[in-house]
Amino acid sequence: MTIGFEGRVAIVTGAGGGLGRQHALELGRRGAKVVVNDLGGSVDGSGGSATAAELVAQEIIAAGGEAIANGASVTDLASVQAMVDEVMAKWGRIDILVNNAGILRDKTFSKLELENWHAVIDVHLTGSLNATKCVWPIMVEQGYGRIVMTTSTSGLFGNFGQSNYGAAKLGLVGFMNTLRLEGAKYGVFTNSIAPIAATRMTEELPGFEDSAEKLAPELVTPAVVYLCSDKAPNGRIIQAAGGRYYSADVRENEGVNLGLGATVEDIDANIDTILDMTSSKGILERTHHR
């Protein structure tokens, strides 16, 4: 069965190149009206130009689709709200948000300046908050929405020199986990993609040399587009790398009940059981909430 997006309106942030460009183009090919958002800055977030977004929007239009370009920074809530207002005035609804915008400012933690911590958090985490906050009431009101967060293996598992990036990316998973609960009754589903792809953000990283074909951005896009569709799950993390698609999850085990008088010695005596994850359960298998 072909998955199409006729009548749907999608916003893709950071869509002027790399992963976001591929997501926007594919959504446009499949019938969505696409807002191509991109500040047009460098990998570290400096500078800005709407040219990149305009070029992608023109690609969609040239292929027979509908698209508009937008140069708002996701870190500027007023600009994001203005973008959303423009989309509503033009097309009257917003069905899909792909939070893809991001920057890199990698350094080992001992050398990391706080300015670069905040800059990365602001774009990835707060930027996704801003875009999501602006579209959320629209999606709730219309009883339908698909939101995709872009997390990373750096957040899920850690990566040398990326404490700021990893913190932001795992923060998005926590954000998703709450939105999946709050949005479900309104038909608003929130999921995450954890991509591994060769883009300008990764070309300087170890392990990405000569990987342009094996880790092409367009190999991530099928999973993202699926998460934008009517068939999307809710609250899942899909990883995508070079044609391989697999899931990640936050898990917990049964542990041990040590009672109200537990001491540090009790922890010591039972630490193997407390840390044993062989019978762990994931988020969707849990029957209780904290």
SERO-4910 file (N, C-alpha, C, O; in steps of 0.05 Angstrom, whole numbers):
BEGIN
 pado doro    nc1    nc2    nc3   cac1   cac2   cac3    cc1    cc2    cc3    oc1    oc2    oc3
  Met    A     17    -24      0      0      0      0     18     25      0     35     28     17
  Thr    A     13     43    -19     28     67    -20     20     86      2     -3     91      7
  Ile    A     40     98     15     36    117     36     37    145     24     58    153     14
  Gly    A     15    159     26     14    186     14      6    207     34     -3    200     57
  Phe    A      9    232     27      5    254     45    -12    276     32    -10    300     39
  Glu    A    -30    268     14    -47    288      1    -64    301     22    -76    288     39
  Gly    A    -66    328     21    -82    343     41    -67    349     67    -78    363     83
  Arg    A    -43    338     71    -28    342     95     -9    365     91      1    370     69
  Val    A     -3    379    113     16    401    113     38    394    133     33    387    156
  Ala    A     63    396    123     86    388    139    106    411    142    111    426    123
  Ile    A    117    414    166    139    433    171    163    416    177    163    398    194
  Val    A    185    421    163    210    407    168    231    428    174    237    445    158
  Thr    A    242    428    199    262    447    206    290    437    198    295    413    196
  Gly    A    308    456    193    334    449    184    334    434    158    349    415    154
  Ala    A    316    442    140    311    427    115    326    438     91    320    431     69
  Gly    A    345    456     96    360    468     73    381    449     62    392    455     40
  Gly    A    388    428     76    408    409     67    407    384     83    391    381    102
  Gly    A    424    365     76    427    340     91    401    325     95    386    321     77
  Leu    A    398    315    120    375    299    126    348    314    122    330    303    109
  Gly    A    347    339    131    322    354    129    313    358    100    289    356     94
  Arg    A    332    363     83    326    366     54    313    341     43    293    342     29
  Gln    A    325    318     50    314    293     40    286    288     50    268    279     36
  His    A    282    294     76    255    290     88    235    308     74    213    299     66
  Ala    A    242    333     70    224    352     57    217    344     28    194    345     20
  Leu    A    238    336     13    233    328    -15    215    304    -16    197    303    -33
  Glu    A    219    284      1    203    260      0    174    265      8    155    255     -4
  Leu    A    170    281     29    143    289     36    129    303     13    105    299      8
  Gly    A    144    321      0    133    335    -23    126    317    -46    105    320    -58
  Arg    A    143    297    -51    138    278    -73    113    262    -67     99    253    -85
  Arg    A    108    258    -42     85    241    -34     59    257    -29     40    247    -18
  Gly    A     60    283    -36     35    298    -36     31    318    -14     12    333    -14
  Ala    A     50    319      5     47    339     27     54    367     17     71    370      0
  Lys    A     40    386     29     49    414     26     70    419     47     66    413     70
  Val    A     94    428     38    117    428     56    127    456     62    130    473     44
  Val    A    132    461     87    146    485     96    175    478    100    181    462    118
  Val    A    192    489     83    221    483     85    234    505    102    238    527     93
  Asn    A    239    498    127    250    517    146    280    513    149    289    490    153
  Asp    A    296    534    146    324    532    150    336    560    155    331    578    139
  Leu    A    351    563    176    364    588    181    386    594    161    393    617    155
  Gly    A    398    573    150    419    576    130    446    582    142    463    594    129
  Gly    A    450    575    167    475    580    180    496    558    176    491    539    161
  Ser    A    519    562    188    540    542    186    535    519    205    515    520    220
  Val    A    552    499    205    548    475    222    547    483    252    533    470    267
  Asp    A    562    504    259    563    512    287    540    532    294    539    542    316
  Gly    A    523    538    275    500    555    280    505    584    273    486    600    276
  Ser    A    529    592    265    534    620    260    524    627    231    523    610    214
  Gly    A    518    653    228    510    662    202    481    655    196    467    645    213
  Gly    A    472    661    172    444    655    164    437    665    137    446    687    129
  Ser    A    422    650    122    412    658     96    389    640     88    390    616     93
  Ala    A    368    652     77    344    636     69    348    621     43    330    606     35
  Thr    A    371    625     30    376    614      4    373    583      3    360    573    -15
  Ala    A    384    570     23    383    540     24    354    531     25    347    513     10
  Ala    A    338    543     42    310    535     44    295    541     18    278    525      9
  Glu    A    301    564      5    287    571    -20    294    551    -42    277    545    -58
  Leu    A    319    542    -43    327    523    -64    312    497    -61    303    485    -81
  Val    A    309    487    -36    295    462    -31    265    465    -38    253    447    -50
  Ala    A    253    487    -30    225    493    -36    221    493    -66    201    483    -76
  Gln    A    240    505    -81    238    506   -110    240    478   -122    227    472   -143
  Glu    A    256    461   -110    258    433   -120    231    419   -117    223    405   -135
  Ile    A    218    423    -95    192    410    -91    172    420   -111    157    405   -122
  Ile    A    172    447   -115    153    459   -134    159    449   -162    140    443   -177
  Ala    A    184    448   -170    192    439   -196    183    411   -202    178    403   -225
  Ala    A    181    395   -181    173    367   -184    142    364   -183    132    342   -183
  Gly    A    128    387   -181     99    386   -182     86    388   -155     62    385   -152
  Gly    A    102    393   -134     90    395   -107     85    424    -99     89    443   -114
  Glu    A     78    427    -73     73    454    -62     92    457    -38     95    440    -21
  Ala    A    104    481    -37    123    486    -15    128    516    -12    125    531    -31
  Ile    A    135    523     12    144    550     18    169    549     34    173    530     49
  Ala    A    186    569     31    211    570     46    208    589     70    193    608     69
  Asn    A    223    583     91    222    600    115    249    600    128    262    578    131
  Gly    A    259    623    135    286    626    146    287    630    176    308    640    186
  Ala    A    266    624    191    266    629    220    286    611    234    290    588    227
  Ser    A    298    622    255    314    606    273    296    593    293    278    606    305
  Val    A    299    567    297    282    553    316    286    562    345    270    557    362
  Thr    A    308    576    350    314    586    376    298    612    383    297    620    406
  Asp    A    286    624    363    270    649    366    241    642    365    229    638    344
  Leu    A    228    641    389    201    632    391    182    650    375    163    640    362
  Ala    A    186    676    375    169    695    361    170    689    330    150    690    317
  Ser    A    194    683    320    197    677    292    184    651    284    172    649    263
  Val    A    186    631    302    173    606    297    143    609    297    129    598    280
  Gln    A    133    625    316    104    630    317     95    644    292     73    638    281
  Ala    A    111    663    283    104    677    258    103    658    234     86    660    217
  Met    A    122    639    233    121    619    212     96    602    213     83    598    193
  Val    A     89    593    237     64    577    241     40    593    233     22    583    220
  Asp    A     39    619    241     16    636    233     14    639    203     -8    638    192
  Glu    A     37    641    189     38    643    160     27    618    147     12    619    128
  Val    A     35    595    158     26    570    147     -4    566    150    -18    557    132
  Met    A    -14    574    174    -43    571    179    -59    590    161    -80    583    151
  Ala    A    -48    614    156    -62    633    138    -63    623    109    -82    627     95
  Lys    A    -42    608    101    -40    599     74    -54    573     69    -69    569     50
  Trp    A    -50    554     88    -61    527     84    -81    517    104    -94    497    100
  Gly    A    -84    531    126   -106    526    145   -102    502    164   -120    497    180
  Arg    A    -80    488    163    -75    466    181    -46    460    182    -31    467    164
  Ile    A    -37    445    202    -10    434    204    -12    406    215    -22    402    237
  Asp    A     -4    387    199     -7    359    207     18    346    216     18    327    232
  Ile    A     41    356    207     67    342    211     88    363    219     90    384    207
  Leu    A    103    356    239    127    372    247    151    353    249    150    334    265
  Val    A    171    358    234    196    343    236    217    362    248    226    380    235
  Asn    A    224    357    273    244    374    287    272    363    280    282    345    292
  Asn    A    283    376    260    309    365    249    332    385    252    355    377    251
  Ala    A    326    411    257    347    431    258    367    424    280    360    416    302
  Gly    A    393    429    274    414    423    294    440    435    286    445    443    263
  Ile    A    458    437    306    485    447    303    504    429    318    495    413    335
  Leu    A    529    432    313    550    418    328    571    437    339    580    455    324
  Arg    A    578    434    364    601    448    375    615    428    393    614    430    418
  Asp    A    630    410    381    642    388    396    668    395    410    685    408    398
  Lys    A    670    387    435    695    389    450    693    370    473    671    364    483
  Thr    A    716    360    483    715    344    507    704    361    530    707    386    529
  Phe    A    692    349    549    679    363    571    698    382    585    690    404    593
  Ser    A    723    374    589    742    391    604    748    417    589    756    436    601
  Lys    A    744    416    562    750    440    546    725    454    537    727    475    523
  Leu    A    702    444    543    676    455    533    670    482    547    667    483    571
  Glu    A    667    503    531    658    528    542    627    527    546    613    515    530
  Leu    A    618    540    567    589    540    573    573    552    551    550    545    546
  Glu    A    585    571    537    571    583    514    563    562    494    541    563    482
  Asn    A    581    543    489    576    523    469    557    501    480    544    488    464
  Trp    A    556    497    505    536    480    518    508    492    512    491    478    501
  His    A    504    517    519    478    530    516    470    532    487    446    529    481
  Ala    A    489    538    469    482    541    441    470    515    429    451    516    415
  Val    A    483    493    436    473    467    426    446    459    438    428    450    424
  Ile    A    444    463    464    418    458    478    396    475    466    374    466    461
  Asp    A    402    501    460    382    520    450    371    511    423    347    513    418
  Val    A    389    501    405    380    494    379    365    467    379    342    465    370
  His    A    377    447    390    366    420    389    342    417    408    320    409    399
  Leu    A    345    424    433    324    418    452    303    441    454    279    436    450
  Thr    A    313    465    459    294    487    461    282    494    433    259    502    432
  Gly    A    298    491    412    287    495    385    264    476    379    244    484    368
  Ser    A    267    450    387    246    431    383    222    438    401    199    434    393
  Leu    A    227    447    425    206    456    442    190    479    429    165    478    428
  Asn    A    204    499    419    191    522    407    172    514    384    149    523    383
  Ala    A    183    498    365    167    490    343    143    473    351    121    477    341
  Thr    A    148    455    370    127    437    379    105    453    395     81    448    391
  Lys    A    114    472    411     95    488    427     77    504    409     53    507    415
  Cys    A     87    514    386     71    530    368     51    513    352     29    523    346
  Val    A     58    488    345     39    472    329     21    455    347      0    445    337
  Trp    A     28    451    372     13    432    389    -17    439    391    -33    422    386
  Pro    A    -24    464    398    -53    470    400    -68    467    374    -92    460    374
  Ile    A    -55    471    351    -67    467    325    -73    437    321    -95    430    313
  Met    A    -54    420    327    -57    391    324    -78    380    343    -95    364    335
  Val    A    -78    390    367    -98    381    387   -126    389    378   -144    373    379
  Glu    A   -129    413    368   -155    423    360   -165    408    336   -189    402    334
  Gln    A   -148    401    317   -157    387    293   -159    356    297   -168    342    280
  Gly    A   -149    347    321   -150    319    327   -132    301    312   -137    277    307
  Tyr    A   -109    313    303    -90    297    287    -63    311    287    -62    336    284
  Gly    A    -42    296    290    -15    307    288      6    286    289      3    265    302
  Arg    A     28    291    275     51    273    276     76    291    280     82    309    265
  Ile    A     90    285    302    114    300    310    137    280    311    136    259    322
  Val    A    159    288    298    183    272    298    206    288    310    213    309    300
  Met    A    217    277    332    241    288    344    266    275    331    265    251    324
  Thr    A    287    289    328    312    278    318    331    274    342    344    293    351
  Thr    A    333    249    352    351    243    373    377    232    361    382    237    337
  Ser    A    393    219    376    419    209    365    430    187    383    424    185    407
  Thr    A    447    170    371    461    151    387    479    164    407    485    153    428
  Ser    A    487    189    401    504    204    421    488    209    446    500    210    468
  Gly    A    462    213    444    445    216    468    438    190    480    438    187    505
  Leu    A    432    170    464    423    144    474    446    128    487    442    115    508
  Phe    A    470    131    476    492    114    485    518    130    492    536    118    503
  Gly    A    519    155    485    542    172    490    561    172    467    562    153    451
  Asn    A    577    193    465    598    195    445    619    215    454    613    236    464
  Phe    A    644    207    451    666    223    460    665    251    448    662    255    424
  Gly    A    667    272    465    668    299    456    641    312    450    640    334    440
  Gln    A    619    298    457    593    308    451    575    309    476    551    301    474
  Ser    A    585    319    498    568    321    522    544    340    518    522    334    527
  Asn    A    549    362    504    527    381    499    506    369    480    482    370    485
  Tyr    A    516    358    458    498    346    438    483    322    449    459    319    445
  Gly    A    498    305    464    485    281    475    464    288    496    443    276    496
  Ala    A    469    309    512    449    317    532    424    327    518    402    321    527
  Ala    A    428    343    497    405    354    483    389    332    469    364    332    470
  Lys    A    403    313    457    390    291    443    374    272    461    353    263    454
  Leu    A    385    266    484    370    249    502    347    264    515    327    253    522
  Gly    A    351    291    519    329    307    528    305    306    510    282    307    520
  Leu    A    310    303    484    287    301    465    272    275    469    248    275    464
  Val    A    285    254    478    271    229    483    253    232    507    230    223    507
  Gly    A    263    246    528    246    251    551    222    268    544    200    264    553
  Phe    A    226    288    527    205    305    516    184    288    502    160    291    506
  Met    A    194    271    484    176    253    469    159    235    487    136    232    483
  Asn    A    172    225    508    158    206    525    134    218    539    114    204    544
  Thr    A    136    243    546    113    257    558     92    264    537     68    261    541
  Leu    A    101    274    514     82    282    493     66    258    483     43    261    475
  Arg    A     79    234    482     64    211    473     40    205    491     19    195    482
  Leu    A     43    211    517     21    207    536      0    229    533    -24    223    533
  Glu    A      9    253    532    -10    276    532    -24    279    505    -46    290    504
  Gly    A    -11    270    483    -23    274    457    -40    251    447    -56    255    428
  Ala    A    -38    228    459    -50    204    447    -81    207    444    -91    199    423
  Lys    A    -94    218    463   -124    219    462   -133    239    441   -157    240    434
  Tyr    A   -115    256    432   -121    276    411   -112    267    383   -115    281    363
  Gly    A   -101    243    381    -90    233    356    -64    246    348    -57    247    325
  Val    A    -50    257    368    -24    270    363     -3    250    372      0    246    396
  Phe    A     12    239    354     32    219    360     60    231    357     66    245    338
  Thr    A     77    225    376    104    236    376    124    213    377    123    196    395
  Asn    A    143    213    359    163    192    357    191    205    353    193    229    350
  Ser    A    212    188    353    239    199    349    254    182    328    250    158    326
  Ile    A    270    196    313    289    183    295    317    186    305    324    209    313
  Ala    A    332    165    305    361    167    313    377    160    288    382    136    283
  Pro    A    385    180    272    398    175    247    428    173    249    440    186    266
  Ile    A    439    156    232    468    157    227    471    162    197    464    145    181
  Ala    A    482    186    190    484    193    162    508    211    157    517    225    175
  Ala    A    517    210    133    540    227    125    529    253    114    518    255     92
  Thr    A    532    274    130    523    301    123    545    320    129    567    312    139
  Arg    A    541    346    125    562    365    131    567    367    161    588    376    170
  Met    A    547    358    178    551    357    206    569    335    216    580    336    237
  Thr    A    572    314    199    587    291    207    613    287    192    629    270    198
  Glu    A    617    303    171    640    298    153    667    300    166    687    288    157
  Glu    A    668    315    189    694    317    203    697    297    226    718    296    239
  Leu    A    676    281    231    677    263    254    691    237    246    689    227    224
  Pro    A    706    225    265    720    199    260    699    178    253    678    176    265
  Gly    A    706    161    234    688    140    226    670    146    202    657    128    192
  Phe    A    669    172    194    651    179    173    667    184    146    655    194    127
  Glu    A    692    178    146    708    182    122    698    162    101    693    139    106
  Asp    A    696    172     76    688    156     53    662    141     58    659    118     49
  Ser    A    643    153     72    618    140     79    594    152     65    571    146     72
  Ala    A    599    170     46    577    185     33    556    167     21    532    172     23
  Glu    A    564    145      9    545    127     -4    532    108     16    508    105     16
  Lys    A    549     97     33    539     77     53    519     90     73    500     77     82
  Leu    A    525    115     80    508    128    100    494    153     88    493    174    101
  Ala    A    484    150     65    470    172     51    446    181     67    431    164     78
  Pro    A    441    207     69    418    217     84    391    206     75    373    202     91
  Glu    A    389    201     49    363    191     38    357    163     48    334    155     45
  Leu    A    376    149     60    370    123     72    357    125    100    347    106    110
  Val    A    358    149    111    344    154    136    315    162    132    297    155    147
  Thr    A    310    175    109    284    188    104    260    168    104    239    176    114
  Pro    A    262    144     93    239    126     94    228    122    123    203    122    126
  Ala    A    245    120    142    235    117    170    222    142    180    201    141    193
  Val    A    233    165    173    221    191    182    194    194    169    175    202    183
  Val    A    192    189    143    167    192    129    146    173    140    122    180    142
  Tyr    A    154    149    147    135    130    160    125    142    186    101    140    192
  Leu    A    142    154    202    134    165    228    116    190    224    103    198    243
  Cys    A    116    201    200     98    223    194     71    214    184     53    231    180
  Ser    A     68    189    179     44    179    166     21    171    185     25    171    209
  Asp    A     -2    165    173    -24    156    189    -18    130    204    -30    124    225
  Lys    A      1    114    194      7     88    206     28     90    228     36     69    239
  Ala    A     37    113    235     59    117    254     51    105    281     28    106    289
  Pro    A     71     94    296     66     86    324     66    111    341     64    133    331
  Asn    A     68    107    367     69    130    385     90    125    407     88    105    421
  Gly    A    109    143    409    129    141    430    151    121    425    161    109    444
  Arg    A    158    118    400    179     99    393    204    113    383    203    135    372
  Ile    A    227    100    386    252    110    375    261     90    353    267     67    359
  Ile    A    263    100    328    273     84    306    301     94    299    305    118    295
  Gln    A    320     76    297    346     82    288    349     75    259    337     55    249
  Ala    A    364     91    244    367     86    216    396     92    208    407    113    213
  Ala    A    408     72    194    436     75    186    441     58    161    441     33    164
  Gly    A    446     70    139    455     55    115    436     33    106    445     12     97
  Gly    A    410     37    109    391     17    100    382     -2    123    365    -19    118
  Arg    A    394      0    146    385    -16    169    367      1    187    373     25    192
  Tyr    A    345    -10    195    325      4    211    319    -13    236    312    -37    233
  Tyr    A    322     -2    259    320    -17    284    311      1    307    313     26    304
  Ser    A    302    -10    329    290      6    350    308      7    374    324    -11    380
  Ala    A    306     29    388    318     33    415    296     37    435    274     45    427
  Asp    A    302     33    460    282     36    481    295     43    507    318     37    512
  Val    A    280     55    525    288     59    552    276     36    568    252     31    567
  Arg    A    293     22    583    283     -3    596    289     -2    626    306     13    636
  Glu    A    274    -19    641    278    -23    669    274    -52    677    259    -66    663
  Asn    A    288    -61    698    284    -88    706    266    -90    731    257    -69    741
  Glu    A    262   -114    741    246   -117    765    260   -109    790    248   -100    810
  Gly    A    287   -112    790    303   -104    813    297   -122    837    290   -145    835
  Val    A    298   -110    861    293   -124    886    280   -105    905    288    -82    907
  Asn    A    260   -115    920    247    -99    940    261   -103    967    259   -125    979
  Leu    A    274    -83    976    289    -84   1001    274    -72   1025    285    -71   1047
  Gly    A    250    -63   1020    234    -53   1043    242    -24   1051    261    -13   1041
  Leu    A    227    -14   1070    230     14   1079    255     18   1096    263     41   1100
  Gly    A    268     -3   1105    291      0   1121    317     -6   1107    338    -11   1120
  Ala    A    317     -4   1081    340    -11   1065    364      7   1072    362     31   1077
  Thr    A    387     -6   1072    412      8   1078    431      6   1054    426     -9   1035
  Val    A    453     21   1055    473     19   1034    485     -8   1033    493    -18   1012
  Glu    A    487    -22   1056    497    -49   1056    478    -68   1042    487    -87   1029
  Asp    A    452    -63   1044    432    -80   1030    436    -76    999    434    -95    984
  Ile    A    441    -51    992    446    -46    963    470    -62    954    470    -74    933
  Asp    A    492    -61    970    516    -75    964    511   -105    961    522   -117    943
  Ala    A    495   -116    979    490   -145    979    473   -154    955    474   -177    947
  Asn    A    458   -135    944    439   -142    922    446   -128    896    429   -128    877
  Ile    A    469   -117    894    475   -100    871    474   -116    844    466   -104    824
  Asp    A    481   -141    844    480   -157    820    451   -159    809    446   -156    785
  Thr    A    432   -164    827    404   -165    820    394   -138    811    378   -136    791
  Ile    A    402   -117    825    393    -90    818    402    -82    790    388    -68    776
  Leu    A    426    -91    782    437    -83    757    431   -102    734    437    -96    711
  Asp    A    420   -126    740    415   -146    720    392   -138    702    369   -135    711
  Met    A    398   -134    676    377   -125    657    367   -148    639    353   -142    619
  Thr    A    372   -173    646    364   -195    628    334   -198    626    324   -208    606
  Ser    A    319   -190    646    290   -192    645    277   -164    645    255   -160    656
  Ser    A    290   -145    633    280   -117    633    256   -114    615    252   -130    596
  Lys    A    241    -93    620    218    -86    604    221    -57    594    232    -40    607
  Gly    A    212    -53    569    213    -27    557    189    -10    565    171    -18    579
  Ile    A    189     15    555    169     34    561    141     23    556    123     26    573
  Leu    A    137     12    533    110      3    525    101    -23    539     78    -30    538
  Glu    A    120    -36    553    113    -60    568    107    -54    597     97    -71    612
  Arg    A    113    -30    606    109    -23    634     79    -21    640     63    -12    623
  Thr    A     72    -29    664     43    -27    672     39     -7    694     17     -4    704
  His    A     60      7    702     57     27    723     71     53    714     88     53    696
  His    A     64     74    728     76    100    722     85    112    748     74    107    769
  Arg    A    106    128    746    116    142    770    103    170    771    109    185    789
***
